[in-house]
């Protein structure tokens, strides 16, 4: 899927030469470069290309000047910060993030994993959806263009069972989750992490999935629709707990490294 070419970033002051006077009055509007700079401290891996990618995915809709430059309001920046935090802290795929935003999710209203609910129990927000996906499929060419991954890397992921894809009419397609996996691995590849190194992630995910399946197996196999729905809800809740625990353990171990 081709991405429409856009003009280069405007001058540092946020306005292109010859901008209309009414535009210069909007001091709170930021250029894409200024947005990157504003978020860099909290999100060191933020980049102009990443922001553009989120726009391509219909998660952001910045205003455009007559010259074609993007201008971001404070609301746009807050929305972007929410998206990045959901990716970093909750590991949500873009499809789920899109649903969260459409449902009115904002950073101020964002529930905290493990927060104590009114009944005194831990209220874990499901960060994993195991329901049916949108059904959208993406060809290899689409995936390579959108994720900036190399074809060799995707073939490695297939070889090690990280992604599988689906052959249709001689063309291999990937679903939305696999596309997000490839995008994440492409980022790791920038640091020299290849498909071979990802077996540890795959093995860990398989073990966790098997454990959760064993816990809820009887209910998941139930023919009672209501009981099965409750089991799926419980599965997502357990996945949220497991994901948060794994995140905390990783942070603890990484802190030992940098001491």
ROPASE-833624 format. One record per residue (C-alpha): residue number from 1; residue in one letter; x, y, z. Coordinates in pm, 1 decimal, always signed. Each point is the difference from the previous one (the first is absolute). Layout:
<pts>
+-----+------+----------+----------+----------+
|  nr | rest |        X |        Y |        Z |
+-----+------+----------+----------+----------+
| NUM |    A |        X |        Y |        Z |
...
+-----+------+----------+----------+----------+
</pts>
This chain:
<pts>
+-----+------+----------+----------+----------+
|  nr | rest |        X |        Y |        Z |
+-----+------+----------+----------+----------+
|   1 |    X |     +0.0 |     +0.0 |     +0.0 |
|   2 |    X |   +171.9 |   +312.2 |   -119.0 |
|   3 |    X |    +41.4 |   +290.3 |   +237.9 |
|   4 |    X |    -58.7 |   +339.6 |   -153.2 |
|   5 |    X |   +311.2 |   +215.4 |    -13.0 |
|   6 |    X |     -9.2 |   +306.0 |   +221.7 |
|   7 |    X |   +203.9 |   +318.4 |    +10.5 |
|   8 |    X |   +311.4 |    +19.4 |   +211.9 |
|   9 |    X |    -28.8 |   +136.9 |   +351.7 |
|  10 |    X |    -60.0 |   +376.4 |    +18.8 |
|  11 |    X |   +249.0 |   +238.7 |   +159.2 |
|  12 |    X |    +70.6 |    -37.6 |   +376.2 |
|  13 |    X |   -239.1 |   +276.4 |    +94.7 |
|  14 |    X |   -283.3 |   -221.6 |   -118.3 |
|  15 |    X |   -110.5 |   +212.5 |   -295.6 |
|  16 |    X |   +105.3 |     -5.5 |   -361.8 |
|  17 |    X |   +111.2 |   +321.0 |   -163.3 |
|  18 |    X |   -286.7 |   +213.2 |   -119.1 |
|  19 |    X |   -251.3 |   -160.6 |   +239.3 |
|  20 |    X |   -329.7 |   +180.5 |    +30.3 |
|  21 |    X |    -22.3 |   +237.6 |   +301.6 |
|  22 |    X |   -288.5 |   -197.6 |   +150.0 |
|  23 |    X |   +220.1 |   -310.7 |    +14.4 |
|  24 |    X |   +279.1 |   +181.6 |   +180.8 |
|  25 |    X |   -244.3 |    +83.0 |   +278.4 |
|  26 |    X |    -46.4 |   -367.1 |    +82.7 |
|  27 |    X |   +300.7 |    -21.4 |   +227.4 |
|  28 |    X |   -113.1 |   -329.4 |   +151.4 |
|  29 |    X |    +16.1 |   -186.0 |   -329.5 |
|  30 |    X |   +316.7 |   -205.6 |    -40.7 |
|  31 |    X |   +180.3 |   -140.7 |   -298.7 |
|  32 |    X |    +72.5 |   -370.6 |    -17.3 |
|  33 |    X |   +362.9 |    +70.2 |    +90.3 |
|  34 |    X |   -101.9 |   +200.7 |   +304.9 |
|  35 |    X |   -234.3 |   -279.0 |   +108.6 |
|  36 |    X |   +289.4 |   -248.1 |    -20.2 |
|  37 |    X |   +215.7 |   +226.4 |   +211.5 |
|  38 |    X |   -275.1 |    +50.4 |   +257.9 |
|  39 |    X |    -54.2 |   -374.8 |    +45.0 |
|  40 |    X |   +359.9 |   -118.6 |    -35.0 |
|  41 |    X |    +75.0 |     +3.1 |   +372.1 |
|  42 |    X |   -284.1 |   -239.4 |    +84.1 |
|  43 |    X |    +21.6 |   -196.7 |   -326.6 |
|  44 |    X |   +365.8 |    -12.1 |   -113.3 |
|  45 |    X |    -85.8 |   -209.0 |   -307.2 |
|  46 |    X |   -255.8 |   +247.8 |   -133.4 |
|  47 |    X |    +66.4 |   +107.2 |   -356.6 |
|  48 |    X |   -163.7 |   +199.3 |   -276.2 |
|  49 |    X |    -53.0 |   -317.2 |   -202.0 |
|  50 |    X |   -175.8 |   -166.6 |   +294.6 |
|  51 |    X |   -236.7 |   +294.2 |    +41.0 |
|  52 |    X |    -73.5 |     -7.4 |   -371.7 |
|  53 |    X |    -65.8 |   -374.4 |    +22.1 |
|  54 |    X |   -255.7 |    +54.7 |   +277.7 |
|  55 |    X |   -165.1 |   +260.3 |   -220.7 |
|  56 |    X |     -6.0 |   -249.5 |   -289.3 |
|  57 |    X |   -179.2 |   -239.8 |   +238.3 |
|  58 |    X |   -269.9 |   +265.7 |    +58.6 |
|  59 |    X |    +96.1 |    +47.2 |   +365.2 |
|  60 |    X |    +97.6 |   +363.9 |    -46.1 |
|  61 |    X |   -148.8 |   +270.9 |   -219.1 |
|  62 |    X |   +214.1 |   +314.4 |    +22.7 |
|  63 |    X |   -106.4 |   +315.1 |   -178.7 |
|  64 |    X |   +177.4 |    +84.5 |   -325.3 |
|  65 |    X |   +110.0 |   +345.2 |   -110.2 |
|  66 |    X |    -68.4 |   +112.4 |   -358.5 |
|  67 |    X |   +360.7 |   -102.5 |    -69.0 |
|  68 |    X |    -65.7 |   -352.6 |   +121.7 |
|  69 |    X |   +186.0 |    +15.8 |   +330.5 |
|  70 |    X |   -138.9 |   -180.5 |   +303.9 |
|  71 |    X |    -93.6 |   +209.3 |   +303.1 |
|  72 |    X |    -80.0 |   -169.4 |   +329.8 |
|  73 |    X |   -219.4 |   +150.1 |   +269.1 |
|  74 |    X |    +54.0 |    -66.6 |   +369.6 |
|  75 |    X |   -288.6 |   -246.3 |    -26.6 |
|  76 |    X |   +181.2 |   -184.2 |   -280.2 |
|  77 |    X |   +312.5 |    -22.9 |   +214.7 |
|  78 |    X |   -199.2 |   -130.3 |   +296.7 |
|  79 |    X |   -161.8 |   -261.8 |   -224.3 |
|  80 |    X |   +338.7 |   -103.9 |   -134.3 |
|  81 |    X |   +138.6 |    -29.0 |   +352.2 |
|  82 |    X |   -293.4 |   -223.5 |    +94.2 |
|  83 |    X |    +63.2 |   -222.0 |   -304.3 |
|  84 |    X |   +369.2 |    -34.5 |    +77.0 |
|  85 |    X |    -67.4 |    -82.0 |   +365.1 |
|  86 |    X |   -252.8 |   -266.3 |    -93.8 |
|  87 |    X |   +259.7 |   -154.1 |   -230.9 |
|  88 |    X |   +281.9 |    +18.0 |   +253.7 |
|  89 |    X |   -178.4 |    -75.1 |   +327.0 |
|  90 |    X |   -285.0 |   -225.3 |   -107.8 |
|  91 |    X |   +141.5 |   -156.8 |   -316.7 |
|  92 |    X |   -323.8 |    +68.0 |   -185.0 |
|  93 |    X |     -9.1 |    -54.5 |   -377.1 |
|  94 |    X |   -112.2 |   +292.8 |   -212.2 |
|  95 |    X |   -337.6 |   -162.4 |    -65.8 |
|  96 |    X |    -80.0 |     -4.4 |   +372.3 |
|  97 |    X |   +140.5 |   +350.9 |    +48.7 |
|  98 |    X |   -227.4 |   +122.6 |   -277.1 |
|  99 |    X |   -297.9 |   -158.0 |   +178.0 |
| 100 |    X |   +105.6 |   +153.6 |   +332.1 |
| 101 |    X |    +23.8 |   +346.9 |   -149.3 |
| 102 |    X |   -333.2 |    -38.9 |   -178.4 |
| 103 |    X |   -154.6 |    -95.6 |   +335.0 |
| 104 |    X |   +124.5 |   +325.5 |   +150.3 |
| 105 |    X |   +317.4 |   -122.4 |   +168.4 |
| 106 |    X |   +220.0 |   +286.7 |   +112.6 |
| 107 |    X |   +311.8 |    +15.3 |   +212.2 |
| 108 |    X |   -189.8 |   +163.8 |   +287.0 |
| 109 |    X |   -252.3 |   -283.5 |     -1.7 |
| 110 |    X |   +248.0 |   -277.6 |    -60.8 |
| 111 |    X |    -40.2 |   -273.6 |   +258.6 |
| 112 |    X |   +315.1 |   -116.1 |   +172.3 |
| 113 |    X |    +79.9 |   -374.3 |    -11.8 |
| 114 |    X |    -37.2 |   -143.5 |   +347.7 |
| 115 |    X |   -201.1 |   +293.1 |   +135.5 |
| 116 |    X |   -214.4 |    -81.9 |   +303.7 |
| 117 |    X |   -368.1 |     -1.4 |    -89.8 |
| 118 |    X |   -295.9 |   +103.5 |   +213.5 |
| 119 |    X |    -47.2 |   -354.4 |   +128.4 |
| 120 |    X |   +359.0 |    -10.4 |   +121.5 |
| 121 |    X |   +109.7 |   -241.4 |   -272.2 |
| 122 |    X |   +262.3 |    +72.1 |   -260.7 |
| 123 |    X |   -156.7 |   +143.6 |   -315.3 |
| 124 |    X |   +209.9 |   -117.4 |   -291.2 |
| 125 |    X |    -70.2 |   +160.7 |   -332.6 |
| 126 |    X |    +19.2 |   -258.9 |   -280.3 |
| 127 |    X |   +285.7 |   +104.2 |   -227.6 |
| 128 |    X |    -39.6 |   -300.0 |   -229.0 |
| 129 |    X |   -297.0 |    -78.9 |   -220.3 |
| 130 |    X |    -48.0 |   -362.3 |    -99.0 |
| 131 |    X |   -320.2 |    +66.0 |   -190.5 |
| 132 |    X |    -16.6 |    -23.7 |   -374.4 |
| 133 |    X |   +209.8 |   +261.2 |   -179.5 |
| 134 |    X |   -134.4 |   +230.0 |   -267.3 |
| 135 |    X |    +77.1 |   -267.1 |   -259.1 |
| 136 |    X |   +221.7 |   +237.6 |   -195.4 |
| 137 |    X |   +289.5 |   -163.1 |   -182.8 |
| 138 |    X |   +315.8 |   +166.8 |   -127.9 |
| 139 |    X |   +218.6 |   -120.9 |   -282.5 |
| 140 |    X |   +373.4 |    -37.7 |    +43.9 |
| 141 |    X |    +55.3 |   +319.1 |   -199.9 |
| 142 |    X |   -242.7 |   +193.2 |   +222.6 |
| 143 |    X |   +166.6 |   -128.7 |   +315.2 |
| 144 |    X |   +351.0 |    +80.9 |   -122.6 |
| 145 |    X |    -99.4 |   +353.8 |    -96.3 |
| 146 |    X |   -192.7 |    +77.8 |   +316.9 |
| 147 |    X |   +242.8 |   -157.6 |   +249.8 |
| 148 |    X |   +323.8 |    +84.0 |   -187.3 |
| 149 |    X |   +112.4 |   -357.0 |    +69.5 |
| 150 |    X |   +225.1 |   -185.9 |   -242.8 |
| 151 |    X |   -137.0 |   -301.0 |   -186.0 |
| 152 |    X |   +288.3 |   -208.3 |   +136.0 |
| 153 |    X |   -109.2 |    +77.4 |   +356.2 |
| 154 |    X |   -359.9 |   -103.6 |    -68.4 |
| 155 |    X |   +121.4 |   -327.7 |   -151.1 |
| 156 |    X |   +203.9 |    -59.5 |   +317.0 |
| 157 |    X |   -307.8 |    +60.1 |   +212.3 |
| 158 |    X |   -189.1 |   -254.6 |   -207.6 |
| 159 |    X |   +287.1 |   -247.5 |    +28.2 |
| 160 |    X |     +4.3 |    +23.2 |   +380.3 |
| 161 |    X |   -378.3 |     -9.4 |    +30.8 |
| 162 |    X |    -39.9 |   +354.3 |   +130.9 |
| 163 |    X |   -244.7 |    +81.8 |   -282.6 |
| 164 |    X |   -166.6 |   -234.5 |   -245.4 |
| 165 |    X |   -207.9 |   +197.4 |   -245.0 |
| 166 |    X |   -258.5 |   -153.6 |   -229.5 |
| 167 |    X |    +30.8 |    -89.6 |   -366.5 |
| 168 |    X |   -281.3 |   +116.8 |   -227.6 |
| 169 |    X |    +25.9 |    -22.0 |   -374.8 |
| 170 |    X |   +376.6 |    -45.0 |    +20.8 |
| 171 |    X |    +41.5 |   +314.0 |   +212.3 |
| 172 |    X |    +88.4 |     -6.8 |   +370.3 |
| 173 |    X |   -214.2 |   +218.6 |   +224.3 |
| 174 |    X |    +37.5 |    +95.2 |   +364.8 |
| 175 |    X |   -270.4 |   +102.1 |   +245.7 |
| 176 |    X |    +15.2 |   +317.4 |   +208.1 |
| 177 |    X |   +161.1 |   -164.0 |   +301.5 |
| 178 |    X |   +277.3 |   -153.7 |   -208.7 |
| 179 |    X |    +57.0 |   +332.8 |   -170.8 |
| 180 |    X |    +48.1 |   +161.5 |   +341.8 |
| 181 |    X |   +240.1 |   -280.1 |    +99.0 |
| 182 |    X |   +205.9 |    +65.4 |   -311.2 |
| 183 |    X |     +3.2 |   +374.4 |    +73.9 |
| 184 |    X |   +127.8 |    -66.6 |   +353.9 |
| 185 |    X |   +267.0 |   -240.7 |   -122.1 |
| 186 |    X |   +108.5 |   +249.7 |   -266.5 |
| 187 |    X |    +68.4 |   +247.7 |   +280.2 |
| 188 |    X |   +201.2 |   -262.6 |   +190.8 |
| 189 |    X |   +190.2 |    -79.2 |   -319.0 |
| 190 |    X |   +143.8 |   +351.2 |     +8.0 |
| 191 |    X |   +197.0 |   -118.2 |   +304.6 |
| 192 |    X |   +115.9 |   -322.9 |   -157.9 |
| 193 |    X |   -277.9 |   -226.5 |   +129.3 |
| 194 |    X |    -91.0 |   -257.8 |   -263.3 |
| 195 |    X |   -255.7 |   -275.5 |    -39.2 |
| 196 |    X |   +228.7 |   -253.3 |   +166.1 |
| 197 |    X |    +10.2 |   +212.4 |   +317.6 |
| 198 |    X |   -378.1 |    +16.4 |    +15.7 |
| 199 |    X |    -46.5 |   -365.0 |    +86.5 |
| 200 |    X |    +20.3 |    +96.8 |   +366.4 |
| 201 |    X |   -300.5 |   +231.8 |    -44.9 |
| 202 |    X |   -192.9 |   -265.9 |   -190.5 |
| 203 |    X |    +74.5 |   -269.2 |   +259.8 |
| 204 |    X |    -99.2 |   +230.1 |   +285.7 |
| 205 |    X |   -328.1 |    +93.8 |   -171.3 |
| 206 |    X |    -80.9 |   -366.5 |    -68.7 |
| 207 |    X |    +59.8 |    -96.1 |   +363.3 |
| 208 |    X |   -214.4 |   +286.6 |   +130.1 |
| 209 |    X |   -282.7 |    -79.1 |   -243.5 |
| 210 |    X |     +6.5 |   -367.8 |   +100.4 |
| 211 |    X |    -10.5 |    +90.8 |   +369.4 |
| 212 |    X |   -301.0 |   +230.9 |    -42.9 |
| 213 |    X |   -172.2 |   -260.2 |   -216.0 |
| 214 |    X |    +40.5 |   -263.7 |   +271.2 |
| 215 |    X |   -149.5 |   +233.3 |   +260.5 |
| 216 |    X |   -312.0 |    +72.5 |   -203.3 |
| 217 |    X |    -23.9 |   -305.2 |   -227.2 |
| 218 |    X |   -332.9 |   -140.4 |   +133.2 |
| 219 |    X |   -181.1 |   +333.2 |    -25.7 |
| 220 |    X |   +147.5 |    +78.0 |   -341.4 |
| 221 |    X |   -132.0 |   -332.7 |   -131.4 |
| 222 |    X |   -345.4 |    +61.4 |   +142.4 |
| 223 |    X |   -295.1 |     -3.6 |   -237.6 |
| 224 |    X |   -175.5 |   +257.4 |   +215.5 |
| 225 |    X |    +51.9 |   +333.6 |   -182.0 |
| 226 |    X |    -17.3 |   +202.0 |   +321.6 |
| 227 |    X |   +251.8 |   -218.0 |   +181.0 |
| 228 |    X |   +232.2 |     +5.6 |   -300.2 |
| 229 |    X |    -22.9 |   +380.7 |    -18.3 |
| 230 |    X |    +90.8 |    +21.4 |   +369.7 |
| 231 |    X |   +295.4 |   -229.5 |    -66.0 |
| 232 |    X |   +123.0 |   +218.3 |   -286.3 |
| 233 |    X |    -30.0 |   +308.8 |   +222.2 |
| 234 |    X |   +195.8 |   -181.0 |   +270.0 |
| 235 |    X |   +262.3 |   -104.1 |   -253.4 |
| 236 |    X |    +52.4 |   +359.8 |   -106.0 |
| 237 |    X |    +17.6 |   +107.3 |   +363.8 |
| 238 |    X |   +261.4 |   -265.6 |    +78.4 |
| 239 |    X |   +195.7 |   +103.7 |   -308.1 |
| 240 |    X |     +1.6 |   +360.1 |   +128.4 |
| 241 |    X |   +132.3 |   -114.5 |   +337.8 |
| 242 |    X |   +266.4 |   -221.4 |   -161.3 |
| 243 |    X |   +105.8 |   +275.8 |   -239.4 |
| 244 |    X |    +31.0 |   +254.5 |   +279.7 |
| 245 |    X |   +193.7 |   -243.9 |   +218.5 |
| 246 |    X |   +239.7 |    -79.2 |   -283.3 |
| 247 |    X |    +47.2 |   +371.7 |    -61.3 |
| 248 |    X |    +83.0 |    +60.5 |   +366.6 |
| 249 |    X |   +246.0 |   -290.6 |    +13.9 |
| 250 |    X |   +172.6 |   +128.4 |   -312.4 |
| 251 |    X |    +27.1 |   +352.1 |   +143.0 |
| 252 |    X |   +144.5 |   -138.2 |   +323.6 |
| 253 |    X |   +265.9 |   -199.1 |   -184.7 |
| 254 |    X |    +87.5 |   +286.0 |   -235.0 |
| 255 |    X |    +52.3 |   +231.8 |   +296.5 |
| 256 |    X |   +259.2 |   -244.1 |   +131.1 |
| 257 |    X |   +186.5 |    +28.7 |   -329.5 |
| 258 |    X |    +28.9 |   +379.6 |     +8.5 |
| 259 |    X |   +106.2 |    +27.2 |   +364.4 |
+-----+------+----------+----------+----------+
</pts>
